[in-house]
Amino acid sequence: MEVQDSVSFNEHPGYSIEWGYATWSRDEEPENKDWSIRNRYTNESGRFNYAGSSEVPWEDFKRMIVESIKRGQFDQQELAEILSEIATSLSREG
């Protein structure tokens, strides 16, 4: 992955979320590269943990969220948190 953005969490050392251009499109022209997201877990030696750090195509990730909502996989508290983040994001953009 060609990482373009990332976030780390103090309460979860060694874990981050990364967004960027997908590994499988690395040889494509920039305008043709796929976007992806991944969980990143750093192993004990400080290197990338390939087994625990999955990369998911952005379109699949969005579909996973929508289908999880449709099928009741989130509880009410989780949905409220997601909705709050959506409302905050929309108010910044509007």
N, C-alpha and C positions, 0 to 999 in steps of 0.2 A: 504494500500500500504506500502511495505517496501521500503522507499525512499533510493535511491542510489546516486542521484544527484539532484540539484535544482538550480534555478536562480531566483533572485528577481530583481525588477525594482524600482529605486528611484522615477520615475515619476508616479508609480502606487502603493502607499503604501498598504500593506496588500495582495498584489497579487504576486504569484510566479508560476513557472512551475516546476513540479517534475517528475522525471523518476525513475522507480524502479520495484520491483517484485509485480505483481498484487494481489490485495486483494483476488480474487477468487481462487488463487493458493497457499495461505499462508500455507496450510497443506502439500504441495508437497515437495519432496526432492529438494534441491537447483537446481540440473541440469534439473528438470522438471517444474520449475516455469515459468509462463508467464511474459513477460515484458510489461509494460504499461506506459502511460504518463497521466498527469492530470493538469488541471488548479487548483490552490489552492487559495481559498479566505479565509482570516482570518476574523472572525466576530468581533464585538465590544468588546467582552470579551476576545479576543485573542485565541479563540478556532477555530477549523476547521469548516468551513461552508459546511455541507454536501449537501445542496440544490444547491449551486453554484459551487461546486468543483467536476467536473465530471472526472472519470477515464475511459480511452479508451484503449483497447488492442492495442499494438504496430502495429500489422499487419493491423488492421482496420484504424489506424491513417495514416499509409503509403498509404493505398488504398484511403482514403479520400483526401489526397493531390494530388495524381495522377489523380483521377477522377475530382477533382476541376479544375486542369490545363486543362485536356481534354475538359471540358465543358465551358471553358472561364470564370470561376468564379473569377479569379485574373485579375486585370487590368495590363497594360503594366508596370507601375512603380513597382507594387508588384512582377511581374515576374522578372524584372530586379534585384530587391533586392535579390530574392531567387537565381537567377542565379549567382549573385556576391558572395553570401555566399557559394554556391556549388563550384565555381571556387577557392575561397580561401581555402576551406576545401581540395579540391583535390590537390592543390599545396603544402599544408602542408604534406599530406600523401605520395606524390610522391617523 
